[in-house]
Amino acid sequence: MSSETPIESQAPAGSPAERSTSATTGDVPAFGWSAYAERVNGRFAMVGFVAVLLVEALSGQTFLKWAGFVG
């Protein structure tokens, strides 16, 4: 039984994909539509959404009004 993760077993020995896995998962960061990219984008979206909620809660105005997009 091998102790390699599925990602490591798919990459050729010594390839960049074998060495550059994510720090928290076995996923390999890849350009384009990959599970890793979607996870990172989702996390940034959640942080942005919470930031908008905080702006609205602390200012007492909607985000669009606070940012000057509506009068």
Secondary structure, 3 states (H helix, E strand, C coil): CCCCCHHHHHCCCCCHHHHCCCCCCCCCCCCCCCHHHHHHHHHHHHHHHHHHHHHHHHHCCCHHHHCCCCC
